[in-house]
Amino acid sequence: MLVCPLAGQALEGKYRLMGSEVRAAFEPLREVLQTSSAVLYFGRKPFAFGAVASSDGYVLTKASEIVARKGFTVRVEAKEYTDVTVVATDFDWDVVLLKISADGLVPVEWAGEEVVPHGTWVVSNGATSRTRRRVRPGIISANTRIIGGESPVVLGVVLKVEKDKIKIGEVAEGSGAEEAGLKSGDVVLKADGKDVKDRDELVKMLEGKAPGDLLKVTILRDEEEMEMEIKLAARHKVFETPRTRNDAMSGPVSQRRTNFERVLQHDTMQSERSVGGPLLDLEGRAVGLNIAYASRAEAFAIPAVDVQKIYAELLEKGLKDVK
């Protein structure tokens, strides 16, 4: 008779990943998530989390998750807030600052600038009920690093270079380029009034721009110069990110999961609906803001030191806009 060598080593249910004993061990961190993380709802469905940034109702979350949603609500603890204002957005980091009409909230405590070592235990928000947060434990699984990728905003065209000329190869359906009237074969001469000499130069001009911004482009078509104004769009809305076999096994992932200046990588079990909230260490400090679920083994968080800078910049921008 064959005997499984691991049979005698099997853990009792209460000691497994989310067994009762494990949940009890992480209860202090669950309480931090309960008071200092927010849940964003569209109708009755949660679609993202947020980090409470101030006692008077500022909340940070993932920007690309709220773009197409109007009339969403925010829940902190058991209270739901329907009066939600979008204060300012940093599209490069994919972070948005929200304001709800609240007082006396408990903001997250951000960690300092220290490096978070490999193997450090961390905790994210897991599936949650309308009144009770749950935890998902994991570890930091890679060095803090850049996540590359193409420009996060696009004209909606595929470019090609022929005899030192930048030509439009294809125009994406439903893009700002199509709407403006760009056609395959057009030659790009200028963007924002500046001569464009190569593809990289044109891509560089998109830095710092956000979806909805307009870019003036001068093109040459049949020996005639024409000027067009093109509405930029988020890359993931126009061009589908290539999916690997691992992606296919991961289920729905974040639409925006590339092109971040710096991230912490961890392996807490997430989904495309569980990003936007704080990533806690065992002391209950936020070491990052969860910004993307990339695959079944990869989740990305913006390091705490960067989040604090982003928050200060967004707050200042929002106050200027009010004035």
C-alpha positions as CSV (number, residue, x, y, z in Angstrom):
1,M,0.0,0.0,0.0
2,L,1.3,3.4,-0.9
3,V,1.3,6.0,1.8
4,C,1.6,9.7,1.1
5,P,4.7,10.9,2.8
6,L,3.1,14.2,3.7
7,A,0.0,12.7,5.2
8,G,1.3,13.0,8.8
9,Q,2.6,16.5,8.1
10,A,-0.8,18.0,7.0
11,L,-1.7,21.1,9.1
12,E,-5.0,21.2,10.9
13,G,-7.5,23.6,9.2
14,K,-7.2,26.3,11.8
15,Y,-3.4,26.6,11.1
16,R,-3.7,26.8,7.3
17,L,-3.3,30.0,5.3
18,M,-6.6,31.6,6.4
19,G,-7.6,29.3,9.2
20,S,-8.9,30.6,12.5
21,E,-5.6,30.6,14.3
22,V,-3.9,32.5,11.4
23,R,-6.7,35.0,11.3
24,A,-6.4,35.5,15.0
25,A,-2.7,36.2,14.7
26,F,-3.4,39.0,12.1
27,E,-6.3,40.5,14.0
28,P,-4.4,43.6,15.1
29,L,-3.6,44.3,11.5
30,R,-7.2,43.6,10.4
31,E,-8.2,46.3,12.9
32,V,-5.8,48.8,11.2
33,L,-7.4,48.0,7.8
34,Q,-10.8,48.3,9.4
35,T,-10.2,51.9,10.5
36,S,-7.7,53.2,8.0
37,S,-8.6,51.7,4.7
38,A,-11.7,52.6,2.6
39,V,-13.8,50.5,0.3
40,L,-15.1,52.0,-3.0
41,Y,-18.5,50.8,-4.2
42,F,-20.2,51.2,-7.5
43,G,-23.8,50.4,-6.7
44,R,-23.6,47.4,-4.3
45,K,-20.3,46.0,-5.7
46,P,-16.9,46.9,-4.3
47,F,-14.4,47.7,-7.0
48,A,-11.3,49.0,-5.2
49,F,-9.8,49.9,-1.8
50,G,-8.3,53.2,-0.6
51,A,-6.0,54.4,2.1
52,V,-7.3,57.0,4.5
53,A,-4.8,59.9,4.3
54,S,-6.2,62.4,6.8
55,S,-8.7,62.6,9.6
56,D,-10.8,65.0,7.6
57,G,-11.6,62.7,4.7
58,Y,-8.8,62.6,2.2
59,V,-8.4,59.2,0.6
60,L,-5.8,57.9,-1.8
61,T,-6.6,55.1,-4.4
62,K,-5.8,53.8,-7.8
63,A,-6.9,56.4,-10.5
64,S,-7.6,54.1,-13.4
65,E,-10.2,52.2,-11.5
66,I,-12.5,55.2,-11.1
67,V,-12.2,56.9,-14.5
68,A,-15.3,55.3,-16.0
69,R,-17.4,55.3,-12.9
70,K,-19.7,58.1,-11.9
71,G,-21.7,58.1,-8.7
72,F,-19.5,55.7,-6.7
73,T,-19.5,55.8,-2.9
74,V,-16.8,55.3,-0.3
75,R,-17.2,53.3,2.9
76,V,-14.9,53.7,5.9
77,E,-15.6,51.4,8.8
78,A,-19.3,50.8,8.6
79,K,-20.2,54.3,7.3
80,E,-20.9,55.0,3.7
81,Y,-20.1,58.4,2.2
82,T,-22.0,59.4,-1.0
83,D,-20.5,62.9,-1.4
84,V,-17.2,62.1,-3.0
85,T,-15.0,64.7,-4.7
86,V,-12.1,63.9,-7.1
87,V,-9.5,66.4,-5.8
88,A,-6.5,65.7,-8.1
89,T,-4.9,62.9,-10.1
90,D,-1.3,61.9,-10.8
91,F,-1.6,59.8,-13.9
92,D,2.1,58.9,-14.1
93,W,1.7,57.0,-10.8
94,D,-2.0,56.1,-11.4
95,V,-3.0,57.6,-8.1
96,V,-6.0,59.8,-7.4
97,L,-6.8,61.9,-4.3
98,L,-10.5,61.8,-3.2
99,K,-12.3,63.8,-0.5
100,I,-15.3,62.6,1.5
101,S,-17.3,64.6,4.0
102,A,-15.9,63.1,7.1
103,D,-14.2,64.0,10.4
104,G,-12.4,62.0,13.0
105,L,-11.1,59.3,10.7
106,V,-7.9,57.4,11.5
107,P,-5.3,57.9,8.8
108,V,-2.7,55.3,8.0
109,E,0.7,55.6,9.5
110,W,3.2,55.6,6.7
111,A,6.6,53.9,7.2
112,G,9.9,55.8,6.8
113,E,12.4,55.6,4.0
114,E,14.0,52.3,5.1
115,V,14.3,49.5,2.6
116,V,11.7,46.7,3.1
117,P,13.8,43.4,3.0
118,H,12.9,40.3,1.0
119,G,10.7,38.0,3.1
120,T,9.1,40.7,5.2
121,W,5.6,39.8,6.1
122,V,3.0,42.2,4.7
123,V,-0.8,42.4,4.8
124,S,-3.3,43.7,2.2
125,N,-7.1,44.0,2.2
126,G,-8.8,40.7,1.2
127,A,-12.4,40.1,0.2
128,T,-14.5,42.2,2.5
129,S,-18.1,42.5,3.7
130,R,-19.9,45.8,3.8
131,T,-18.9,46.2,7.5
132,R,-15.9,44.0,8.1
133,R,-12.4,44.1,6.5
134,R,-10.5,40.9,6.0
135,V,-6.7,40.4,5.6
136,R,-4.5,38.7,3.0
137,P,-1.0,38.0,4.3
138,G,2.1,37.6,2.1
139,I,5.7,38.6,1.8
140,I,7.9,41.1,-0.1
141,S,9.1,39.0,-2.9
142,A,11.5,41.2,-5.0
143,N,13.7,44.2,-4.8
144,T,12.1,47.7,-5.2
145,R,12.3,48.3,-8.9
146,I,11.1,50.1,-12.0
147,I,8.2,48.5,-13.9
148,G,8.8,49.5,-17.5
149,G,6.4,49.9,-20.4
150,E,5.4,52.2,-23.1
151,S,4.0,55.7,-22.5
152,P,0.8,55.4,-20.4
153,V,-1.0,57.9,-22.7
154,V,-1.3,57.4,-26.5
155,L,-2.4,59.1,-29.6
156,G,-3.9,55.9,-30.8
157,V,-1.5,55.1,-33.7
158,V,1.2,52.7,-34.6
159,L,4.3,54.6,-35.8
160,K,6.9,53.5,-38.3
161,V,10.0,55.2,-39.6
162,E,10.7,55.3,-43.4
163,K,13.6,57.2,-44.9
164,D,13.9,59.4,-41.7
165,K,10.2,60.2,-41.8
166,I,7.8,59.3,-39.0
167,K,4.7,57.8,-40.7
168,I,1.4,56.6,-39.3
169,G,1.2,52.9,-39.9
170,E,-2.2,52.0,-38.3
171,V,-4.9,54.1,-36.6
172,A,-6.6,52.4,-33.6
173,E,-10.4,52.1,-33.8
174,G,-12.1,54.4,-31.3
175,S,-8.9,56.4,-30.6
176,G,-8.4,60.2,-30.5
177,A,-6.3,59.8,-33.6
178,E,-9.2,58.2,-35.5
179,E,-11.6,60.9,-34.2
180,A,-9.3,63.7,-35.4
181,G,-9.0,62.2,-38.8
182,L,-5.4,60.8,-38.9
183,K,-4.8,58.2,-41.6
184,S,-2.3,55.5,-42.4
185,G,0.5,57.0,-44.4
186,D,0.3,60.5,-42.9
187,V,3.8,61.9,-42.0
188,V,4.2,63.5,-38.6
189,L,6.0,66.8,-38.8
190,K,5.3,68.6,-35.5
191,A,3.7,68.1,-32.1
192,D,2.8,71.0,-29.9
193,G,4.5,73.3,-32.4
194,K,7.9,71.6,-32.1
195,D,9.6,69.7,-34.9
196,V,9.5,65.9,-34.4
197,K,12.7,64.2,-35.7
198,D,12.2,60.6,-34.5
199,R,9.7,58.4,-32.7
200,D,11.3,58.7,-29.3
201,E,11.1,62.4,-29.5
202,L,7.3,62.2,-30.1
203,V,6.9,59.7,-27.2
204,K,8.9,62.1,-24.9
205,M,6.3,64.8,-25.7
206,L,3.6,62.7,-24.1
207,E,5.3,62.6,-20.7
208,G,3.4,64.4,-18.0
209,K,0.2,64.3,-20.0
210,A,-3.0,62.6,-19.0
211,P,-6.0,61.0,-20.8
212,G,-8.3,63.8,-22.1
213,D,-5.4,66.2,-22.8
214,L,-5.1,67.6,-26.3
215,L,-2.0,67.4,-28.5
216,K,-1.7,69.6,-31.6
217,V,0.0,67.6,-34.4
218,T,1.1,68.9,-37.8
219,I,1.1,66.2,-40.5
220,L,1.9,66.0,-44.2
221,R,-0.7,64.3,-46.4
222,D,-0.4,64.2,-50.2
223,E,2.1,67.2,-50.1
224,E,-0.3,69.2,-48.0
225,E,0.4,70.2,-44.4
226,M,-2.5,69.8,-42.0
227,E,-2.9,70.6,-38.3
228,M,-5.0,68.4,-36.1
229,E,-5.9,68.4,-32.4
230,I,-5.8,64.9,-30.9
231,K,-7.4,63.8,-27.7
232,L,-5.0,61.5,-25.8
233,A,-6.2,58.3,-24.2
234,A,-5.0,55.8,-21.6
235,R,-2.9,53.1,-23.3
236,H,-4.8,50.2,-21.8
237,K,-8.1,51.7,-23.2
238,V,-6.7,51.6,-26.7
239,F,-4.1,48.9,-27.0
240,E,-4.5,45.5,-25.2
241,T,-1.5,44.5,-23.1
242,P,0.0,41.3,-24.4
243,R,-1.0,38.4,-22.1
244,T,1.4,35.5,-21.2
245,R,0.3,32.0,-20.2
246,N,0.8,33.0,-16.6
247,D,-1.5,36.0,-17.2
248,A,-4.2,33.7,-18.6
249,M,-4.0,31.6,-15.4
250,S,-4.2,34.6,-13.2
251,G,-7.7,35.6,-14.0
252,P,-8.7,39.3,-14.4
253,V,-5.6,41.6,-13.7
254,S,-5.3,45.3,-13.3
255,Q,-5.8,47.2,-16.6
256,R,-2.9,49.4,-15.7
257,R,0.0,47.3,-14.4
258,T,3.0,48.7,-16.2
259,N,5.1,51.9,-16.4
260,F,5.7,52.7,-12.7
261,E,8.8,54.5,-11.6
262,R,9.2,52.4,-8.5
263,V,7.3,49.5,-6.9
264,L,7.5,47.0,-4.1
265,Q,6.6,43.6,-5.3
266,H,4.7,41.2,-3.0
267,D,2.7,38.0,-3.2
268,T,-0.4,38.7,-1.2
269,M,-3.4,37.1,-2.9
270,Q,-5.2,39.9,-4.7
271,S,-7.5,40.5,-7.6
272,E,-8.1,43.5,-9.9
273,R,-10.8,44.7,-7.4
274,S,-8.5,44.6,-4.3
275,V,-5.9,47.3,-5.3
276,G,-5.8,50.9,-4.1
277,G,-5.5,50.2,-0.3
278,P,-2.5,50.2,2.1
279,L,0.1,47.5,2.3
280,L,0.9,47.0,6.0
281,D,3.9,45.6,7.8
282,L,3.5,43.6,11.0
283,E,3.7,46.8,13.1
284,G,0.6,48.1,11.3
285,R,2.5,50.8,9.3
286,A,1.8,51.3,5.6
287,V,4.9,50.4,3.7
288,G,3.2,51.1,0.4
289,L,-0.1,51.7,-1.5
290,N,-1.3,48.7,-3.6
291,I,-1.3,49.9,-7.2
292,A,-1.6,46.8,-9.4
293,Y,-2.5,43.2,-9.4
294,A,-0.1,42.0,-12.2
295,S,-0.5,38.2,-12.0
296,R,-1.3,35.4,-9.5
297,A,2.2,35.7,-8.0
298,E,2.9,39.5,-8.5
299,A,1.3,42.5,-6.8
300,F,2.8,45.9,-6.9
301,A,2.7,48.7,-4.3
302,I,4.1,52.2,-4.5
303,P,6.7,52.6,-1.7
304,A,5.5,54.7,1.3
305,V,8.1,57.4,0.8
306,D,6.8,58.0,-2.7
307,V,3.2,57.9,-1.6
308,Q,3.8,60.6,0.9
309,K,5.3,62.9,-1.8
310,I,2.4,62.1,-4.2
311,Y,-0.1,62.9,-1.5
312,A,1.5,66.3,-0.7
313,E,1.6,67.2,-4.4
314,L,-2.0,66.2,-5.1
315,L,-3.2,68.1,-2.0
316,E,-1.3,71.2,-3.1
317,K,-2.6,70.9,-6.7
318,G,-6.2,70.4,-5.4
319,L,-6.0,73.5,-3.2
320,K,-4.7,75.6,-6.1
321,D,-7.5,74.4,-8.3
322,V,-10.0,75.5,-5.6
323,K,-8.5,79.0,-5.5
